[in-house]
Amino acid sequence: MSKAWTVKDIPSQVGKRIIVTGANSGIGWHAALELARAGAEVTIASRNEAKAAEAARRILAIAPNAKLKTGKLDLSDPASVKAFAESQLVLSGPIDVLVNNAGVMALPDRRESVDGHEMQFATNVLGPYRLTALLLPALLRSAAPRLVTVASGTHAMGGPVPIADLDSRQGYKPIKAYAKTKLANVLVARELQRRAGDRLLSVICHPGASKTNLFADTSALMLLSAFAIYPLIQNAAMGAEPTLMAATSKHVKPGGYYGPGGFMRLRGHPTEDKTASLADDVEAGRILVEELERMSGIRFEF
């Protein structure tokens, strides 16, 4: 494309049903806002029902005709993921786009989910895998189903591959554990694309350096790193542009990776980007998805 992509380039989304996880704030909220403004029916999925309702009210104040729904979803809790998926599957019509946006970043101490997994892995990888696999039947009923995975430039720090010690039991380092989950996001998204063929479009994006609620519960080193690049950090609306491009543009590629095109790929309007070579490892993606299948008892069914 010859010019910078902006939200003005979002085509009409009328008639589409889109789910955005973690859409109660930050990048997810701005993505939900723009998708709703473009005419989609958007479901705001959040751990906190009150915050989801408030997020919907804030969107309606800007776009009174927005078609919005809300749903309770805690990605770290298998029961919550199952309940949310079931609530979506009983609704009529396909799901056209699933945006796996929700996550946690570099939690300062090792925590475990209700089923005993390290919390970053449970929330950022295993939960979205479960959700995607469970919603796949509804996605495949769409004429042009699309999965958007929000990763991070830190995926380059997540090796080696195949990824080992997914639950960080052999020593927990907050940023390393986070980077490992972001590399896993890319590997899973590309393995899904390989399995889906032309039946589904799986696209990956990253927000660069953006202001989000992820910094509310993160390690001191991550906060220090953010402080060091503070002049480069863009607002959440700009950080959402790669997600919106991945979710709506006809120019994105299967398994493609998109992020800010400005200085050091930290800010600016979105463009195609390159992942680290670690993320191109086909065998690592296969091994990871097979492990997620084993852990969850759920498979991608095509």
N, C-alpha and C positions, 0 to 999 in steps of 0.2 A: 504494500500500500504506500502511496506517495505522500500522504499527509498523516499527521498524528491522529490516532484514534481517540475519540472522546465519547462521553455519554450521548452526545448528539447523534452518534452513529448507530445507536441501538435501534434495530428495526422493530416494527410493531410486534408486541408479544401477546396481542389479543387472542384469546382462545387457549393460551398455554397455561398449564398448571406447573408451578415451580415451588420447590421446597428449599429453603435456605436454613441451614443449621447455624446456631449461634447468631441469629439475626436480631437479637434484642439490643445490640450495641455495636459500635465501631464499624469495621469493614462490612460485616454481615448486614447491619442495619442499612447502611448506604446502598448496598447491593439490592436489598429488598425494596427500598424506596424507589430506585430507578427502574427496577423490573416491574413494579406495580404501576409506576407512572407510564410505562410503555404498554400497559394493558393486561399484563399477566395476572392470574390469580396466584397470590404468593402466600405460602404458609411459613410463618415465623416459628421456628422450632427452638425452644430454649429450656434450660434446666429450671428456670423460675417462671411460673405462669403469670405472676403479677408483672414481671418485667417484660414478658412477651406482650401482654395486653397494653402496657404503657408504650412499648415500641410501636404497636399498631396505631395507637391514638396519635402519636407524633407523626406518623406517616399520613394519617387521614387529615391532620391539620394542614399538611402541605398539599396533599393530593386527595381531595374529598371523595373522588370517585374510585379510589383504589379498592381492589377486591382482595381482602386479607382474611387469613385464618391464622390461628395460633395453635401450638401443640406443645405439650410437655415432653422434653427429651433430655435425658442424662446419658450421654454416650458412654460413660464409665460403668453404667449399670445395665447388664444384659436384659433384665426384666423391663426396664424403662424403654430400651431400644425396641424390644419385642412389642410392647404395648403401643408405642408410637407407630411402628410399622403397621400393626394390625389396624390402627385407627385410620391409616391412610389407604390401606388396601380395600377396606369396605366401601370407600367412596367411589362413586361412579366416575368413569373416565380415566385415561392414563395419566401418569406423571411424565411430563415432557422434559423437565430438567431437575436434577438433584445437585445442589451445591453443598459439598462437604466443607464447610467453613469453620465450624466450631473447633476449639482446641484450647490447650493450656500450654504455657511456655516456661521452661526452665524453673520448675517449682524448686524452691530453696532446699527442701528436704524430701527424702524418698517417702512417698505415701502409697498406699495400696487401695485398689478399688474393692468393691464389695465381694468380688470373686477372686481376690488375691493377686491381681496384676499391678505392676507399677503404674501410677496414675497417668503419667504422660503417655505411655504406651496404650493404656486402656482407653483414654479419651481421644487421642489423636490417630490411632491406628486400628485397634481391635474394634472399637465402637463404630467408626465409620465403615469398616469392612462389613460388620454385621448388618448395619442399616442398609448399605448398598445391596448386599446379597438378598436381604428380605424384601426390598422394594423392587428388585429387578423385574419381577413379573409385570408390575404396573408400568415400569419404564419401557419395557419391550412392547407394550401395547401402543406406545406413541409412534407417530409417523416418522419422527426424527429425534429419538431419545438422546439426551446428553447428560453426562456426568462431569461435574467440575470439581477438581480436587485442589484445595488451597494449600500449597506447600510453602517453602521458604528457601531463600538463598543459602541458609545454614545447612541445607541437605548435603552440601559438599563436604561438611565436617563429620558426616554420619557414618563413614566407613570403619573398617573394611567390609567388603561384601564376600559371600552372603552375610547378612547381618546376624550377629550372634548375641546371646544374652539379652533378649528383647525386654525382659523385665528388670534389667540392671541389678541383678542379685550379686554380681561379682564386684560391686563397687559403684556407687551412685555419684555421678557428676552432672549437675543440673543442665548445663549447656550441651554437654555431650549426649545426654539422654534425649534432649529435645531434638538435636540435629539428627539423631538416629531415627526418631519418629518421622521427621520430615523427609529423610531419604526413603524410608519405608512407604510414605505416601506416594512418592513418585514411582517407586517400583511396583506397587499394587495397582496404581492407575494404568500403568503401561501393560502390566500382565493382563488386566481386565480387557484392555483394548485388543491385545493379541487373541484372547479367547473369544471376544465378541465379534471380531471381524468388522463387517459393515453393518452389523445390527445395532450398534451403539457407538456414539462418539465420546471418547474419554479424553478430557483436556485438563491440563495442569497449569496452575498460575501461582504467582507469588506477589505480595504487596510491596516489596522493597522495604524501606524503612518508614513505617507509618505509625501514627499515634493510635493505639488501641488499648482496650482494657487488659490485655495480656500482661502489661507491666504492673498491674495491681498486685500480683502474687508471683513474683519471680525472684531469682537469686540476685545477690548484691553485685556479682560480676556482670550479669546481664544488664542491670541498671547502670552500672559504670560504663559499659560499652555503649548503651543508648545515649548517655550523657556526652560521651566523646564525639558522637556524630549528630548531636542534637540539631545543629544548624541545617542538616540534610534531611531531617525527619519531616515527612509530608503529612498532611491531614488525612483523616480516615476516608474522606470522600475520594481523594486521589488514590489512596491505597486500594479502594474498591474497584477502580477502573479495570485492572487486569482480570478480576473475577467477572465483571460484566462483559468484557470482551470475550473471555472464554465461554461464557454462558450464551452469548447471542450472535457473535460474528460468524458470517458464512465463510470467512477466510481462514479460520483456525484449522489446524491439522490434527488428525488422529494421534493421540499420544504427545501432542505438542506442548510446549512450555512457554508461558507468556508472563511478562513482568514489566516494570517501569523501564523506559528506554533512555532515561537521563543519566546524570552523573553516577558512575559506578553501579548502575542498575539499581540505585536506591530510591530514585524519585523520578517523576515525569510521567507522561502518558505511556500507555502500554504498547509493547511490541513483542515480536517473537524473541525468545531468549534461548540460551543453551544450558542444559543441565551438566553437572559434573559427570565425568566418564563413569563413575561408580553407578550412576543411575541408568546407564545404558546396558547393564549386565542382565541379559535375558534369563540366565540360569538363576541368578540371585532373586529375580522377581518370581520365578516359578517356585523356588524353594520357600520363599516367604509366604506366598499365598497358600501353599500346601500346609504350612505351619499354622496359619490363621484358620484354615479349614479345620485342622485338628483341634485347635483351642476352642473354636466356637461351635463346632459340630454343624456348620452351615457352609454350603458351597455356592459358587456362582453357577446358576443353572441356565443354560441356553438351549 
